[in-house]
Amino acid sequence: MWLSSTIVFKFFPRWCVKAGRGPEWELNRRTGLVRVWRYRRTIPFLGRRKATVIEAPFYEFDGWVASGATQYGPRFDFILCHRYSKLEVHLGDVMLGWHHVSRPCYAFWDFLQNYMDVTRPLPEFPVLEPHRHKDPVTAEHDRKTGRPERYWRDMDDATFKQKEDEMYNRVLRINTEQRPNLMAKKVRYAHMTPEDMLAYGRGRCDSRQSRAKSGESVRLV
């Protein structure tokens, strides 16, 4: 087995080592668009086929929490669903992974809305810190508040752990399920039945909880 694999990697590298097919999705803060790449099935010996790119404004998407069950208990995933079509963008499996509670998904939805809102500074997130000066609104906010340029990167481990615990406690206090769904009274969702629209438009928390227990999706507002 070792000899066979060595021969393949040595003499046929292009056959066994290939680059990824390309990006899956993009949330662009500058343009306010969500871009999704759809790849068709590759036919052997004919090369890769051109991908289909779909774009839609971020404000046309809704956040959904998909629930399921495993032998270890419940699990939740976050999905962006286009309000007027069947387009779905699975973000949670890459950015969050599976959780046994739903509130990290709620926090992620708030994070995305903050990130795509160009009237507000970028969220306080260590990964985004090197890029804060590139965003005009964020740069102006940091200048007025006196935020250090290397706030997260120069933080000691003990303080970082304290900040991490504080953010986690704020996540646990999120009350997303109590927010009324005002949009349900204005539009018809491609992913919802009229009964769901009526229940969510009234802000009924019991309907959401029952759907989550049954392994279905819950829309965030």
N, C-alpha and C positions, 0 to 999 in steps of 0.2 A: 504494500500500500504506500509506503514511504517513497519507494523508487518510482512508482507510477505517478504520484503527485509531483515529484521533483521533475520528471520528464515533461509533464503537462505545463508546469509553470515556467520551465526553461525554454521550451521550444514553441509553445503556443500561448504566450502571455496575453495577446489580444483576445483570445477566446475565453480565458478563465478570469481575467481581471478587466472589468469594465467600469467606466465612470457611471455615476448615478444618472438617471434619466432627466433630472432637472428639478427646479423648484416646484413646490406643491401649492403654496399660497403666499400672499403678501398683503400686509396692512400698511398702507402708505399714509403717513401723517401729513405730508406736504400736499398731496392731491385729494385726500379724503376718500380714496377708493380702496376697495377690497378686490384683489386680483387673484384668480384661481386658474391653475393650469390643469387641463384634462389631457391625459395621455392615452392614446389608443393602443391596443394590444400589438406588440411587435411581431412581425412575421419573420421567421428564420431566413437568413441569407438575403433579406431585402433591406436591411438597415432600419433605422428608426424612422417612425412616421411623425409628421409635424404635429405638435401639440396644439390643442384648442385653448385659447386664453379668454376667460370670462371676467368682465369687470362690472362692478356695481358700487354705488355710493355706500359708505359705511352706515349712514343713517337709515338705510333700507333693510338692515340686518337686525335680527333679534337674537338674544342669547338664550340657549336652551341647556338644561341640565338633563342628561340622559342617565337613567339609573338601571342597574342590573344586579345580578346576584351571582356569587361564586361560592365555592365550598368554604371560603374564609369570611363570608358575610357580604353585605351590600357594597356596591361600588358605583361611583358617579363619574361622568365625563362631561366636558363642556363642548358645545357645538354652536357655531354661528349658522343661523338659517336665514336665507333671504325671504323677506316678507311676501314677495309677489311671484316667487317661483319655487322650484324644488331644489335649488342650489343649497348645498350644505358644505360647511368648512369645519373639519374636525381639528380643533386647536388644542383641546385639552390633553389628548393622548401624547402630544409632543411637548407642550409647555408645562403641563401639570402632571401627567400620568393619571392613573386611577387612584381615587380616594375613597375611603370608607365613610366619609361624611360629605355633605354637599356644600358646605360653606366656603371651602377654598375655591369652588367654581363660582360662587357668588362674588367673591373678592376679585377673581380674575375678570369677571364681566365689568365690574367697576373700574378695574385697572385699564381695560381696553378702551372704555369710554373716555377716561381721562387722557389716555395716550393719544387718541384720535381727535381730541378737542383742541384745536390750535389756539383757542382763546385762553387756555390754561397752560401752565408750565408742565414739563414732562414729570411723570411720577417719580418719587424718590425711590430709585431702584439702582443698585450697584452696577448692573450691566449697562445701564444707560448713562452713567455718570461721565464717561469720556466724551460723550456726544452732546452734552447739555449746552455747550457754547455754540453749537451749530444751529440751534433753534432760537430765533430772535426773541420770542416771548419768554422762553426759559432763561436766556442770557440776561434779559432785562430784570426778570424776577430775582435771579441770583445776585445781580448787582445791587438791587434795592434792599434785599434782605441780608446782604453780606455773607451769603453762603460760601464756604471754602470750596475751591475748585476740586480738591481731593478729599472731600468730606468722608466718603466711604473708604477710599483706598488707604488713607492714613489712620484709620480708626484701629485701635487696639482690639485684641480678640475678646477681652472681657466686655468692652462697650458694645462691640458688634453683637455678641450673644444677648446682651440686654435689649438692644434695639430689635433683634429678631424675635425675642419673647414678647415685646410690646406689640409688634405688628401682628403676631399670631393671636394675641388676646383680642386685638381689634377685629380680626377676622371672625373670631368666635362670637362677637357681639353684633355682627351684621344682621339686619332685619329685612332682607330682601323679600321674603315670603309675605311680609305684611304690607308691601307697597301696592297700591292699586294700579291696575293695568289700564291706563287712560287710552292707549292706542287701540285697544280692543273695541272701543266704542266708535272708532273712526274708520277702521279698515277691516278687510277680511283676509285672514291669514291663509296662505296656501298649505300650511302644516296643521291647521286646526279645524275641527268641526264646528258648526254653529253652536252646539251645546257648550263646547269648550270656550268659545269666544264669550258667550254670555256669562259663564262662571268666572272666567278670568277678568272680564270687564268689571265685575262687581268686587274684585279683589278677594275672592273666597280662598282662604288658605287651606280649608279642609279638602277641597277638590284637588289642589296641588299635591297635598300630602298623600292622598289616596292613589293618585296616579304614580307617584314616586314609589310607593310600596308595591305597586303592581308591575313595576319594571318598565314604565313608560317615560315620556319626556315631560319636563316642566319648563315653561317659558319664564325667563327673567325679565324684569321691567326696570 
